[in-house]
Structure formats: C-alpha cells, structure tokens
Amino acid sequence: MEHHWLSGQYERLPSLMADLVDRRVAVIAALVSAGALAAKAATTTIPIVFVVSENPVSLGLVASLSRPGGNMTGINIFFHELVAKRLGLLHDLVPKAVRVALLVNPANTVSTETMLREIPEAARGLGLQIQVIKATTSREIDAAFATLVRDRADTLFVAPDAFFISRRVQLATLAARHAIPATYHSREFVEVGGLMSYGTDIVDMYRQAGVYTCQILKGAKPADLPVLQSSKFELVINLQTARALGLEVPNSVQLLADELIE
C-alpha cells in the first residue's frame, strides 16, 4: 500500500493520479472530493473508492447511489449538507454574534464553491453577515486571522478542507490567542483546543472506505457496491475553551453534545 499526502497542494493531483494509472495500481482510494475527481479524470478502468463531502451524483462520480454503474464507489460524508446545522449551533453558543468570518481554501475549488453557495442562505436565516477570507498556506492562515481581527469578526466558521485539518493546531491556537469563537467540521480540531465541531464520524467513514477497498481487492466490482451515506454525526464541545472565551454553554446545547471535553 502506498500513501500520498499533498499538504494542500491540490494542483499536484492530476500528475499523481496519472502516475498511479501508469503503474497500474490495483485500486485507488481517494479520500477528498478533489482527489476523487482527479482519479475519475485519470482512469475509467482502475477501481476507485472515494470519500467525498458533496453529493457524488452531483459531482458526476456515479450514476446513482444504489447503482454506481462504473469504476467508482465510496462514501458521502455530508460535510456541506451540515452547514446550516453547524452555523446554527455556533449561533446558539454565541447568540450576540453578527459578523461571521468564513475561512476557505481556494485551492480546494470543489469545497470552496460549495461553501460559497450554501452558507449565505444559512446565514440569512439567522440574521448573520458573512465575510469570506481565504488561505492556502500556513502563512496565509496567519494573514487571514489578522484580517478577521482587523475587521472585528465575531466568530469564525472554518470550511471542510484536508489542509486545514493538517493545520488544526495553528488554527485552534490563533483562535484562542485572538479570542475568536470558532466552529469546525471534525473533532480533531476540538481535541487540540478548538471550541466546537459538528460533523460526520469521519474515522468510521474512513474505516468503511478501507472495507470497500479490501472487498474490491478480493474481486468485488465498484459498480456492485452502493455508495454509503453517513448516518452518524457528532457534536463535540471543548468546555475549557468555552470558559477561556467567557462563553457559557447552554444546557440545551450540552445535552445535544456527543462529547464535552473538560
């Protein structure tokens, strides 16, 4: 098994996939939406198992969820479908907030475009104003925080992105340093000091991608394996971070939480 981690350099995906195809690998596991699209463009014969945060039918990866119909199958983890819910939970924690900074990675075009479509409507329903800030490198993350502090954003909404996960300590540290309540899409951020996350149990979904990969290696065809959809979601809140920010987490929100980190 070979592992490739691009550290947010999405522009390298086409050449990586072309190399894997040239070497005739048995199966490709693409664990981000951009990777799945690059794999699809590179081959119509090598089996591909994907983990994507958008609807795979809308992305053009499969014909349908129940009958993928080609060389691809995998898991939809619903990160983007949960935008309104995550924004609403952040609003419950910081009810006086009005200005929300949305941090996106423009190099991750699929995720960014989806976020820019989904979040304005969700924000309008809550009476919130959205300010988009962008970062593709560690240095740009620093600059993004300087911008949101200068513009006096009340809260921060970090878009789903693999590069941001790799920089979770930096993001959580900067949010704490500038006293910015922030919400994230996975518990990994909260475990290193982030305030709150709401999203799919992603470890379980990656495990299922491994199961599908194994089944294909044993002879199963992607066309016969239905696309799975996340059914388990988790709300994780770091109470220590909340106290440091001077936030009182309502009992109603605490009761919703799957885990409270002290």
Secondary structure, DSSP 8 states (H G I E B T S, - for coil): ------TT-GGGHHHHHHHHHHTT-S-EEE-SHHHHHHHHHH-SSS-EEEEESS-TTTTTS-S-SS---SSEEEEE--TGGGHHHHHHHHHHHSTT--EEEEEE-TTSHHHHHHHHHHHHHHHHHHT-EEEEEE-SSHHHHHHHHHHHHHTT-SEEEE---HHHHHTHHHHHHHHHHTT--EEESSHHHHHTT-SEEEEE-HHHHHHHHHHHHHHHHTT--GGGS--EE---EEEEEEHHHHHHTT----HHHHHH-SEEE-
